Amino acid sequence: MEIYSNPIIISLIIGIIQAIKIAGMPKKFAPLVSLALGISMCVFFEPKGDIKQSILNGIISGLTASGLFSGYHSMTKNSKK
């Protein structure tokens, strides 16, 4: 995977998860869906690479996307008080 594609994948995951939550998915399933999206996107975008490394990159991307959004959300929620 190219070095610049990981932030792109993380941004796509955050956007897709937000769209799915707006469509009606319960918020408690967001990290699980984020993880699945990360793995599938990294495996899809890196078909020639090592599958184990692609899966690991997908896990990292999915969990990072989930953590980034929840961290941002909690920071903005606390700053409004």
C-alpha positions in Angstrom: 0.0 0.0 0.0 1.3 3.4 -0.8 2.1 5.6 2.1 -0.5 8.2 1.1 -3.4 5.8 0.6 -3.8 5.0 4.3 -5.2 8.5 5.3 -7.4 8.3 2.2 -8.8 4.9 3.3 -9.4 6.2 6.9 -11.2 9.3 5.6 -13.4 7.1 3.4 -14.3 4.8 6.3 -15.3 7.7 8.5 -17.5 9.1 5.7 -19.1 5.7 4.9 -19.8 5.1 8.6 -21.4 8.5 9.0 -23.6 7.8 6.0 -24.6 4.4 7.3 -25.4 5.9 10.8 -27.6 8.6 9.2 -29.4 5.8 7.3 -30.4 4.1 10.5 -27.6 1.8 11.7 -27.3 1.7 15.5 -24.2 3.5 16.7 -23.0 0.5 18.8 -22.2 -1.4 15.5 -20.1 1.4 14.0 -16.7 0.1 15.3 -17.4 -3.4 14.0 -18.5 -2.1 10.6 -15.5 0.3 10.5 -13.2 -2.7 11.2 -14.8 -4.7 8.4 -14.6 -1.8 6.0 -11.0 -1.2 6.8 -10.0 -4.9 6.2 -12.0 -5.1 3.0 -10.7 -1.8 1.6 -7.1 -2.6 2.3 -7.3 -6.1 0.8 -9.1 -4.6 -2.3 -6.6 -1.8 -2.8 -3.5 -4.0 -2.2 -4.2 -7.2 -4.2 -0.6 -7.8 -5.2 0.8 -7.5 -1.7 1.0 -9.9 1.2 -2.6 -10.8 2.4 -1.5 -10.8 6.1 -0.1 -7.4 5.8 -3.2 -6.1 4.0 -5.4 -7.5 6.8 -3.2 -5.9 9.5 -3.3 -2.6 7.6 -7.1 -2.9 7.4 -7.4 -3.6 11.1 -5.3 -0.5 11.8 -7.2 1.6 9.4 -10.6 0.6 10.7 -9.7 1.0 14.4 -8.0 4.3 13.6 -11.1 5.6 11.8 -13.3 4.6 14.7 -11.0 6.1 17.3 -10.5 9.4 15.4 -14.2 10.0 15.0 -15.1 9.1 18.6 -12.2 11.3 19.9 -13.2 14.2 17.8 -16.9 13.8 18.8 -16.0 13.7 22.5 -13.8 16.7 22.2 -16.4 18.8 20.5 -19.1 17.6 22.9 -16.9 18.7 25.9 -16.1 22.1 24.3 -19.8 23.0 24.0 -20.3 22.9 27.8 
